Amino acid sequence: MRLLTSLDQVGEKSWGELLDASHQGQACNPFLRYAYLHALHTSGAACPETGWHPHYLSLWDETECVAAMPLYRKDH
């Protein structure tokens, strides 16, 4: 298990594969998609400067991420 501070540590391809596998062909919550989370951070909407500290709880099998969950620590 690892607590990551950047979505890039999982990677867009791996994140997408995790979502696809967890939803088994059904529609995924758009707020969990890599593009949405990445946009939150790069736009400054959810970043440490605005009081939002992104973290990703992840489970790894050696070098492959097999599960992940976005978390945010607030300090404002």
TIMI-2910 file (N, C-alpha, C, CB; in pm, 1 decimal, decimal comma, always signed):
<rs>
+----------+----------+----------+----------+----------+----------+----------+----------+----------+----------+----------+----------+------+
!      n_x !      n_y !      n_z !     ca_x !     ca_y !     ca_z !      c_x !      c_y !      c_z !     cb_x !     cb_y !     cb_z ! resn !
+----------+----------+----------+----------+----------+----------+----------+----------+----------+----------+----------+----------+------+
!    +85,6 !   -116,4 !     +0,0 !     +0,0 !     +0,0 !     +0,0 !    +90,4 !   +122,9 !     +0,0 !    -97,5 !     -0,3 !   +122,6 !  Met !
!    +51,8 !   +222,6 !    -79,6 !   +128,0 !   +346,8 !    -87,4 !    +31,9 !   +466,0 !    -84,4 !   +215,6 !   +349,9 !   -215,9 !  Arg !
!    +74,4 !   +571,9 !    -18,9 !     +0,8 !   +697,5 !    -21,6 !    +76,8 !   +790,5 !   -114,7 !    -15,5 !   +759,8 !   +122,6 !  Leu !
!    +19,1 !   +817,2 !   -229,9 !    +83,7 !   +897,7 !   -332,8 !    +35,7 !  +1041,8 !   -325,5 !    +56,4 !   +839,5 !   -472,0 !  Leu !
!   +115,9 !  +1133,8 !   -373,5 !    +77,4 !  +1275,1 !   -373,9 !    +53,4 !  +1328,2 !   -514,3 !   +183,9 !  +1358,1 !   -306,0 !  Thr !
!    +72,8 !  +1244,4 !   -614,4 !    +50,8 !  +1287,1 !   -752,4 !    -17,8 !  +1176,2 !   -830,4 !   +183,8 !  +1326,2 !   -819,8 !  Ser !
!   -114,7 !  +1214,7 !   -908,4 !   -185,2 !  +1120,6 !   -994,6 !    -90,4 !  +1061,8 !  -1098,4 !   -304,0 !  +1189,3 !  -1063,6 !  Leu !
!    +12,3 !  +1136,4 !  -1133,7 !   +111,3 !  +1088,8 !  -1230,6 !   +187,0 !   +966,9 !  -1179,7 !   +209,4 !  +1199,8 !  -1264,0 !  Asp !
!   +189,3 !   +945,3 !  -1049,4 !   +257,7 !   +829,2 !   -992,9 !   +183,7 !   +698,9 !  -1026,0 !   +271,3 !   +844,9 !   -841,0 !  Gln !
!    +55,9 !   +709,2 !  -1060,0 !    -20,4 !   +593,7 !  -1107,4 !    -16,8 !   +592,7 !  -1259,8 !   -167,9 !   +597,3 !  -1054,9 !  Val !
!    -34,4 !   +707,7 !  -1320,6 !    -33,4 !   +719,1 !  -1466,1 !   -173,3 !   +715,2 !  -1524,4 !    +49,9 !   +608,8 !  -1526,6 !  Gly !
!   -191,7 !   +788,3 !  -1631,6 !   -323,7 !   +798,4 !  -1693,9 !   -373,3 !   +663,5 !  -1745,0 !   -319,9 !   +898,5 !  -1808,4 !  Glu !
!   -287,3 !   +587,4 !  -1810,6 !   -328,8 !   +457,7 !  -1865,9 !   -369,4 !   +361,5 !  -1753,9 !   -214,8 !   +395,8 !  -1950,4 !  Lys !
!   -287,6 !   +350,8 !  -1651,5 !   -318,4 !   +259,6 !  -1540,3 !   -444,4 !   +302,9 !  -1466,8 !   -200,6 !   +253,0 !  -1442,1 !  Ser !
!   -461,4 !   +434,9 !  -1445,5 !   -580,7 !   +485,3 !  -1377,0 !   -705,6 !   +448,3 !  -1456,5 !   -572,3 !   +639,3 !  -1357,5 !  Trp !
!   -700,2 !   +468,0 !  -1587,2 !   -813,4 !   +434,0 !  -1672,8 !   -845,4 !   +285,1 !  -1670,9 !   -785,7 !   +477,9 !  -1814,2 !  Gly !
!   -742,1 !   +202,3 !  -1670,5 !   -763,3 !    +57,6 !  -1665,2 !   -827,0 !    +16,0 !  -1533,2 !   -630,9 !    -16,4 !  -1685,0 !  Glu !
!   -787,5 !    +80,1 !  -1423,9 !   -848,2 !    +49,4 !  -1293,8 !   -996,8 !    +84,6 !  -1294,5 !   -775,8 !   +125,9 !  -1180,5 !  Leu !
!  -1031,5 !   +201,6 !  -1350,7 !  -1172,6 !   +241,7 !  -1356,2 !  -1253,2 !   +146,6 !  -1443,2 !  -1185,7 !   +384,9 !  -1409,3 !  Leu !
!  -1197,9 !   +113,2 !  -1559,8 !  -1268,7 !    +21,8 !  -1650,2 !  -1293,3 !   -112,9 !  -1583,7 !  -1189,3 !     +2,4 !  -1780,2 !  Asp !
!  -1191,9 !   -164,9 !  -1515,7 !  -1204,8 !   -295,5 !  -1450,1 !  -1307,1 !   -291,4 !  -1336,0 !  -1068,4 !   -341,3 !  -1396,3 !  Ala !
!  -1310,8 !   -181,0 !  -1263,4 !  -1401,1 !   -173,3 !  -1148,6 !  -1546,2 !   -152,2 !  -1188,6 !  -1358,1 !    -62,4 !  -1057,1 !  Ser !
!  -1569,9 !   -102,3 !  -1309,6 !  -1708,0 !    -75,2 !  -1352,1 !  -1761,9 !   -179,4 !  -1449,1 !  -1716,3 !    +61,4 !  -1416,1 !  His !
!  -1680,2 !   -271,3 !  -1492,9 !  -1720,5 !   -385,1 !  -1575,0 !  -1818,9 !   -347,4 !  -1685,4 !  -1781,4 !   -491,2 !  -1487,9 !  Gln !
!  -1781,0 !   -248,0 !  -1765,4 !  -1862,1 !   -209,0 !  -1880,1 !  -1971,9 !   -108,1 !  -1850,7 !  -1923,0 !   -328,8 !  -1938,4 !  Gly !
!  -1996,1 !    -76,2 !  -1724,7 !  -2097,5 !    +22,4 !  -1690,8 !  -2033,9 !   +161,0 !  -1685,9 !  -2165,0 !    -12,1 !  -1555,7 !  Gln !
!  -2117,9 !   +262,4 !  -1692,7 !  -2068,6 !   +400,5 !  -1691,7 !  -1994,3 !   +430,5 !  -1562,0 !  -2185,1 !   +499,6 !  -1710,1 !  Ala !
!  -1884,2 !   +499,4 !  -1575,5 !  -1801,8 !   +537,2 !  -1460,8 !  -1838,4 !   +677,3 !  -1415,9 !  -1651,5 !   +528,8 !  -1495,3 !  Cys !
!  -1826,4 !   +701,6 !  -1288,0 !  -1846,2 !   +835,7 !  -1233,8 !  -1744,2 !   +929,2 !  -1299,1 !  -1832,0 !   +836,7 !  -1077,1 !  Asn !
!  -1787,9 !  +1032,9 !  -1370,6 !  -1692,3 !  +1120,3 !  -1440,9 !  -1597,6 !  +1193,9 !  -1347,0 !  -1767,2 !  +1221,2 !  -1524,3 !  Pro !
!  -1633,4 !  +1207,6 !  -1220,8 !  -1548,4 !  +1278,1 !  -1125,6 !  -1431,2 !  +1192,5 !  -1077,6 !  -1630,8 !  +1323,3 !  -1007,0 !  Phe !
!  -1426,7 !  +1067,1 !  -1119,2 !  -1314,2 !   +979,6 !  -1086,9 !  -1217,0 !   +964,3 !  -1203,8 !  -1365,3 !   +843,2 !  -1044,9 !  Leu !
!  -1252,4 !  +1017,2 !  -1318,6 !  -1167,2 !  +1004,1 !  -1436,7 !  -1037,6 !  +1083,2 !  -1420,2 !  -1242,1 !  +1051,2 !  -1562,0 !  Arg !
!   -932,3 !  +1030,7 !  -1479,0 !   -800,0 !  +1093,2 !  -1472,0 !   -804,9 !  +1237,3 !  -1522,0 !   -698,1 !  +1012,4 !  -1554,0 !  Tyr !
!   -868,9 !  +1259,7 !  -1636,2 !   -872,7 !  +1394,0 !  -1695,3 !   -935,7 !  +1495,3 !  -1599,9 !   -950,4 !  +1391,7 !  -1827,4 !  Ala !
!  -1042,0 !  +1456,6 !  -1531,7 !  -1108,5 !  +1547,4 !  -1438,4 !  -1018,4 !  +1578,0 !  -1318,0 !  -1242,1 !  +1486,9 !  -1391,0 !  Tyr !
!   -963,9 !  +1474,0 !  -1255,7 !   -878,7 !  +1493,9 !  -1138,8 !   -753,2 !  +1573,3 !  -1175,5 !   -839,8 !  +1358,6 !  -1077,4 !  Leu !
!   -694,6 !  +1542,4 !  -1289,5 !   -575,4 !  +1613,5 !  -1335,0 !   -607,3 !  +1761,7 !  -1358,2 !   -520,1 !  +1549,2 !  -1464,3 !  His !
!   -722,6 !  +1789,8 !  -1417,4 !   -763,7 !  +1928,8 !  -1441,6 !   -783,4 !  +2004,0 !  -1310,3 !   -893,1 !  +1933,0 !  -1524,3 !  Ala !
!   -838,0 !  +1938,8 !  -1208,5 !   -853,0 !  +2002,9 !  -1077,6 !   -718,9 !  +2051,2 !  -1023,4 !   -917,4 !  +1906,1 !   -978,2 !  Leu !
!   -618,3 !  +1969,0 !  -1040,1 !   -487,5 !  +2000,9 !   -983,9 !   -412,2 !  +2103,0 !  -1068,1 !   -404,7 !  +1875,0 !   -970,2 !  His !
!   -412,3 !  +2086,1 !  -1199,3 !   -335,5 !  +2176,2 !  -1285,2 !   -400,9 !  +2313,5 !  -1299,7 !   -317,6 !  +2113,8 !  -1421,9 !  Thr !
!   -531,3 !  +2321,1 !  -1281,2 !   -599,9 !  +2450,5 !  -1291,2 !   -585,9 !  +2532,4 !  -1163,4 !   -747,5 !  +2429,4 !  -1322,7 !  Ser !
!   -546,5 !  +2467,4 !  -1054,7 !   -535,3 !  +2535,9 !   -926,3 !   -661,9 !  +2528,5 !   -842,9 !   -499,3 !  +2679,0 !   -948,6 !  Gly !
!   -763,5 !  +2458,7 !   -891,4 !   -888,9 !  +2447,6 !   -816,5 !   -872,0 !  +2361,4 !   -691,4 !   -998,7 !  +2389,0 !   -905,7 !  Ala !
!   -792,5 !  +2257,5 !   -701,0 !   -768,6 !  +2168,2 !   -586,1 !   -618,1 !  +2143,9 !   -576,2 !   -847,5 !  +2031,3 !   -601,1 !  Ala !
!   -553,0 !  +2234,8 !   -508,9 !   -408,0 !  +2226,0 !   -493,3 !   -371,8 !  +2280,9 !   -354,7 !   -333,0 !  +2305,2 !   -607,7 !  Cys !
!   -250,5 !  +2257,0 !   -308,5 !   -212,1 !  +2303,7 !   -174,9 !   -229,9 !  +2454,5 !   -154,6 !    -68,7 !  +2267,2 !   -148,6 !  Pro !
!   -211,8 !  +2532,4 !   -260,4 !   -226,8 !  +2677,3 !   -248,4 !   -369,8 !  +2719,6 !   -216,4 !   -182,1 !  +2743,9 !   -376,0 !  Glu !
!   -466,6 !  +2635,5 !   -250,3 !   -606,1 !  +2666,5 !   -220,7 !   -658,6 !  +2587,7 !   -100,4 !   -692,3 !  +2638,0 !   -342,5 !  Thr !
!   -567,3 !  +2519,4 !    -29,6 !   -606,6 !  +2445,6 !    +89,6 !   -642,5 !  +2300,5 !    +65,6 !   -720,6 !  +2512,5 !   +152,3 !  Gly !
!   -627,5 !  +2251,6 !    -56,0 !   -658,9 !  +2113,4 !    -89,4 !   -529,9 !  +2039,0 !   -121,2 !   -757,7 !  +2106,0 !   -208,7 !  Trp !
!   -502,5 !  +1932,3 !    -48,2 !   -381,7 !  +1853,4 !    -69,4 !   -422,3 !  +1716,0 !   -122,8 !   -298,7 !  +1840,1 !    +62,8 !  His !
!   -402,4 !  +1692,3 !   -253,7 !   -441,8 !  +1563,2 !   -310,1 !   -350,4 !  +1450,2 !   -264,5 !   -442,3 !  +1570,6 !   -461,4 !  Pro !
!   -411,3 !  +1337,3 !   -235,1 !   -341,0 !  +1213,8 !   -201,0 !   -416,3 !  +1099,6 !   -268,1 !   -331,4 !  +1192,9 !    -44,4 !  His !
!   -345,2 !   +993,9 !   -296,8 !   -405,2 !   +876,6 !   -360,3 !   -363,8 !   +753,7 !   -282,7 !   -363,2 !   +864,6 !   -509,7 !  Tyr !
!   -459,2 !   +689,3 !   -220,2 !   -433,6 !   +564,4 !   -150,9 !   -429,6 !   +456,8 !   -258,5 !   -543,1 !   +533,8 !    -40,3 !  Leu !
!   -320,1 !   +382,6 !   -265,5 !   -304,9 !   +285,8 !   -374,1 !   -252,3 !   +153,4 !   -320,7 !   -210,8 !   +340,3 !   -482,6 !  Ser !
!   -289,5 !    +48,6 !   -390,1 !   -246,3 !    -86,5 !   -357,7 !   -168,1 !   -138,4 !   -477,8 !   -368,5 !   -180,2 !   -322,8 !  Leu !
!    -50,2 !   -191,2 !   -451,2 !    +40,0 !   -234,4 !   -558,5 !    +72,9 !   -382,2 !   -546,4 !   +168,9 !   -152,1 !   -556,5 !  Trp !
!    +84,0 !   -445,4 !   -662,1 !   +133,0 !   -582,0 !   -673,1 !   +269,4 !   -571,3 !   -741,0 !    +32,4 !   -676,0 !   -754,4 !  Asp !
!   +372,4 !   -560,2 !   -659,1 !   +508,8 !   -535,4 !   -707,2 !   +514,6 !   -398,4 !   -776,9 !   +554,9 !   -649,2 !   -804,9 !  Glu !
!   +509,5 !   -394,3 !   -911,5 !   +521,1 !   -266,5 !   -983,5 !   +389,8 !   -220,8 !  -1045,2 !   +625,6 !   -277,9 !  -1091,8 !  Thr !
!   +283,6 !   -297,4 !  -1032,0 !   +155,5 !   -264,4 !  -1093,7 !    +54,7 !   -217,1 !   -989,3 !   +100,2 !   -385,4 !  -1169,3 !  Glu !
!     -8,2 !   -103,4 !  -1017,1 !   -113,6 !    -53,0 !   -929,3 !   -240,1 !   -133,7 !   -956,5 !   -138,5 !   +100,7 !   -951,4 !  Cys !
!   -295,5 !   -196,3 !   -851,5 !   -413,9 !   -280,6 !   -868,0 !   -539,4 !   -218,6 !   -807,6 !   -389,5 !   -415,9 !   -805,6 !  Val !
!   -523,6 !   -110,8 !   -731,9 !   -638,0 !    -39,3 !   -674,8 !   -592,4 !    +99,6 !   -632,4 !   -699,1 !   -117,3 !   -553,5 !  Ala !
!   -683,3 !   +196,4 !   -644,1 !   -648,1 !   +332,8 !   -603,9 !   -774,6 !   +410,4 !   -569,9 !   -568,5 !   +404,9 !   -716,0 !  Ala !
!   -757,1 !   +509,6 !   -482,2 !   -869,5 !   +591,5 !   -439,0 !   -819,3 !   +733,6 !   -413,2 !   -937,2 !   +531,6 !   -311,3 !  Met !
!   -885,4 !   +835,1 !   -472,7 !   -844,2 !   +972,2 !   -445,2 !   -891,5 !  +1018,6 !   -307,8 !   -897,6 !  +1065,5 !   -552,6 !  Pro !
!   -803,4 !  +1090,9 !   -240,2 !   -833,9 !  +1149,5 !   -109,9 !   -782,0 !  +1292,2 !   -108,4 !   -771,4 !  +1066,0 !     +6,5 !  Leu !
!   -840,7 !  +1377,8 !    -27,6 !   -794,9 !  +1516,1 !    -15,4 !   -787,3 !  +1555,3 !   +131,1 !   -888,3 !  +1612,1 !    -92,2 !  Tyr !
!   -677,7 !  +1616,4 !   +167,1 !   -663,0 !  +1672,8 !   +301,4 !   -685,4 !  +1823,0 !   +288,7 !   -520,7 !  +1640,1 !   +364,4 !  Arg !
!   -774,1 !  +1876,7 !   +371,0 !   -805,1 !  +2018,5 !   +368,4 !   -738,6 !  +2087,5 !   +486,5 !   -957,4 !  +2041,4 !   +370,5 !  Lys !
!   -685,6 !  +2206,4 !   +462,1 !   -626,4 !  +2280,8 !   +573,0 !   -670,5 !  +2428,3 !   +573,7 !   -473,9 !  +2272,1 !   +565,7 !  Asp !
!   -787,0 !  +2454,0 !   +520,7 !   -839,4 !  +2590,1 !   +524,5 !   -980,6 !  +2590,5 !   +580,5 !   -837,2 !  +2653,2 !   +384,4 !  His !
+----------+----------+----------+----------+----------+----------+----------+----------+----------+----------+----------+----------+------+
</rs>
